[in-house]
């Protein structure tokens, strides 16, 4: 018989719940109704003792005053009136003030939380937009902030007064802001970076960051591959389609935003270009990283050069700029006009495409629309000096295109760890003709899964053979069984199966330390290269004579540099593909020189006689002393000691 009463109470509670979740306005309305009800009851309770002296409305007003202000409590006379007044005053503290403060505080907390989450739409123009919070986002933002000269020209081109950087992250938290502040390249500039919550494949979230009014959009790829069907490349292409659909929806009449996107699988690069009809540059990250790894396998120590070129804004960088006054001049005439920079070549533009010509001879004549490509430490170093004061010194060149170097015999490579760069590396090694490699792949990741990923590769050569070993390489006994001293090259990579980069690098570093211990007493020691995800971990290996490639830093520099200067992408493609312009090491004997002391200007002239461009010197034996091991783009009067252990860093042309 009590069931209807229970259902009635439950129904009333459910009704209240549905009203409360609607927001602060409904909560305040309920409290106001409750206060009115209590005032009415209080007025009715004291009405009999007031008699004809007070009407019902006056009694209710009397009750409301006691409910809302406890100061009236001492004005009442009579036991009953004081009793009712005390009850109303206590209820006033609980219902009136307590509920009001709780509701307003809760409402303010929700509003502040919504603001912190970055859910408010942005109204901006000509801003730089980074879609996605990945391992490369912070470094990309830092590179943009530090690229002062390129950034100044970028802002001038788009008519913007200052940099406005917006980052779209899946869920904005205070940790994101702190990470930006902790980055030395950003520092206090983090306060000027706008964070917004959302995902790049959602068109509503793209409107939240005003994507169509951005001057440049950067889409860094994620390294997480737990979802087999929705890969980072699928998300990137979907993002490009979403931006394109938004532009068509609002019928954009002007220039669409310039987009720089990272695609890991080179087979999807064409699809990315088809997905977006505006200006777009695609970075094939797997191709670039695999190329760097392959080059370092073939030229030990080359990773130091690439790190200097691609990971530090305060080091040497590649710049491209148009100089009208250089039109009609020969390259060798322009060298004195850049005392603190090295001319690498030129870039020609044909509508939306760029064609680089690197390592050009001294008698190459610059055309009116050509852009010079220079290696320099800062934008101030690429300011052209007075050409009239320079005298032409004609260099007789004996240029001969080099054949791609070939390794003798079978090169044995031990790869410890597994990530998505390994299949691309194997495919890259297959492009070197008449070279033979045997690769031992060691990882705790199941061999069947690794082989399945390798089976997807096409156009592989039987000159490259591999075998799988499934073991935990952080155990010394497992490393000893591999007999690492019998290999020519050893590569340790961070596993992408661990989503935290600190954990992935920890296993790689521990594996390297154990490997050094195993190889300590070996008569021969292979060359060892580490691929890390966190740049802070590089300092842990300084006491070892190791080479390190930090993938996020390299890709971040590329993303930022290409976003600020579109033609830079064509330059890096030229450097990172088989044949054409390539950075290599040479010895002084190859230039028919003798050991001794030479100025960099003398090295430049000697390299030019062989149709090559001198970039600096590398001392492998001083690798632990990072300041002395590599000297790139020194001043031309600087004297350099050249001996049997010195390697000349040369830009050459191979075919």
C-alpha angles and dihedrals in degrees: 000000000000094000095094090053091051092049090047092054092044091049091050092050090049090050091051091048093053091050095048094052091056092078146267095306092061091044091053090047090054092048090049090052091048092050090050091050093049090047090052093049091046091050092050091050094056097036095087093056092048093053116178093343093083135034125222092258091052091048092051090049089050090053093047091052091053090046095052102034122035090196091084092063095093095053097069125098129198130048097258095045091049091048093052091043091053092051090049092048092052090047088049091059092047103036106023104037099021095050095042094050092044093050095045092044091049091047092050091048091052092048093048090047090051090051091048090050090056098235095143112103116248123233107200143129135214092007127148112245127199112195112207138015107249137145088278100048099086094044091048090053090048093051090051092052092049097046091088101164097041090044091053092053090043092055092045091053091054095038094241122149097211141357116282110188121188125185123197111208127177093240120005114217135169086256090068091055091048092050090054092050092048092056107099092214092058108028112147089003086081088082089065095051114097117218122199131181120235146084123269096231092062112089092205090056090049088056088051090065094039091239096176092060094050119114092211133011122200120198110190115194122239121236094213113111103171091117105071098194101036101056125176089257091055090053092048094051090045088052091052090050090049093052090047092049091050090052091051091046094056092035097236108212100185132055115315119232116282108244131201111193133182117223119183100193110061090207089069097051093091090050090052092054090049092051095063127048097193130078107305137174118191123202115206096211097182091051093049097046093043089050091052092048092047092048091051090050089054095039111032112214096027090113088072090060094047091048090053092049099041112028111045126061090195092055130065118312137180114253133186125199140159117238113188091192090059092064111120093012126122119241092241089054091056097051095085089050090067106047093166099040139060120228107227098178140279140289124221120204124214108182104292097352131079129207117199123205109193130182091023119177122260093252092059109125118221114230126217097263098036119121118215118232112215139179111219143141097239143001090259089065094059095059106120116241125216108300094199092068093056122091121211116244107192113219119206106224125206092189118179122172109238125233117237106272116253128211119227119238124345116327111218114213127187114201114192115195132014136248138141092278093068098072089047090050092053090050090049092053089053090064093066106091121221092012121118126204134182112196127195110200113204122186143129086234108105113271091222091060092047092050090049090057092048092051089065091066119102134207094025121168126228086226087082115064128176143185132197128233117186110204142116104265094196088076113088093214090057091052093049091055089057090059092217095189089073092065127089096210133020123197123189117193135185114252115240089203086082107069094200109079091208091060093045093050091044091062092045093050094045089049090052094050090050089047091054089052092051091049096043096102098030115122090221126037123198123224111267127207126183127202111204134184101205119056091205089069093062090080090061090067101046094107089058125075092238137138120228134194115193104202101195092052093051094048093042091055090049093049093048095042094048091046090056096038116025097194091061089079091065090050093054091045088056092050095044101048130083113273128002120067113006138167113235141160123251135181126230090248090066088061091045091244130144127232112271145089120315134172116238089245089061091050089050092053093046092050091046090056087061092046094255138115121237114220102173142285136288126208108197093188090062096050092123088060096064093186093058104033097073126033112183126180097354121182109279094243092054112118115227127196110229119194140145093287094050120100121201113225105224137180106214141159122250133180 
